[in-house]
Amino acid sequence: MRLGLITALSALLWTSIAAAQPAVEGRWTLVIHGGAGVIERDRLTEAQDSEIRTALTEALETGSAILRNGGSSMDAIEATVRVMEDNPNFNAGRGAVFTYDGDIEHDASIMDGTTRSAGAVTGSTQTRHPVTLARRVMTNSPHVFLSGSGADQFSAEQGLEQVGNDWFETDRRREQLEAMRAAETAGLSDYRADFKYGTVGAVAVDLNGNMAAATSTGGMTGKRWGRIGDSPVIGAGTYADNRGCAVSATGTGEYFIRVGVAHEICTQIRVRFEQRLAEARASVPMDGDGIPEYYVHASEFGLAESDIQEIADAVLAEMAGLGGSGGVIVATPWGTGTYSFTTPGMYRGMAGSEIEASIAIYGDE
Ligand code: ASP
């Protein structure tokens, strides 16, 4: 009887530790996005369509190679986002949108789901790869979030690659700013400059079961007054927690901030997992001493892809209910990847040890 009690107590302790770490080791997954918005077949030329697919494929392959070879999810997402920051098709790094005053100000963030360490920058103007700056804030400063000239100064002190602000400029983005200004002059207050946002993000789980998320953007065309969107806000545009998931968002940032979209999705996943695990354990038959006949280990148990889809869709519906729009990518400790978006399309891709690599643009793909 006494032995039974000790067994029961140690099982209780063991199961509560196990419950904290649902990760299944030995599987890797990478999910990427290059922005959500009004992305429809008749709005992209064939050449643009194929350029975007090539760019997404290159980014997906970069991160996949790292994960496949046993690299960390943090290294994989940083490298993936850097590739997209260098590609002028996306609203991040080179090719980012202009502010109202005709400058380019980057926002980026990164989060490590193992330690829940995070780094973010807003309004950086001269760092070639803002995602790397965000990671340095995480690893080499005592802070989580740096802004403006301070972020620029920290970046230079860290020896990160510096470029002139005009290095990020593209004609396409300048035309979008001019169109926005012209619409403003014409009194079209609800005009939205080319609603294909182009923010980039990556989420991953590596072979050790560690989760990570990163997002990088120029924000919104014509932003002013030091406007900050969701992308660099931990919990809104980016979140990673080994107990739940990794999320990167894109869309109307103000609404994602108000809902705390990325954190909300991870929390709902974590809580639903814990509930299901408790239910599974409660259904285990007891022996004559009232001791469960076997224990359901957290790592043997996971949420189904349909659960993740349902949670992500519900949180996005809540955001859309407030008036926003956009999408998210989600990776889970169980090696699944999920997209959810309220817009007609989202530039996106997914690959994994158990997932065939794929790229998509439109909502019906
Ligand atoms: N979420 C970004 C922002 O509000 C924009 C985007 O996703 O494209 O700054």
Boltz pocket constraint, residues with backbone or C-beta under 6 A from the ligand:
constraints:
  - pocket:
      binder: B
      contacts: [[A, 35], [A, 36], [A, 91], [A, 196], [A, 197], [A, 198], [A, 199], [A, 217], [A, 218], [A, 219], [A, 220], [A, 228], [A, 229], [A, 230], [A, 231], [A, 237], [A, 249], [A, 250], [A, 251], [A, 252], [A, 253], [A, 254]]
      max_distance: 6.0
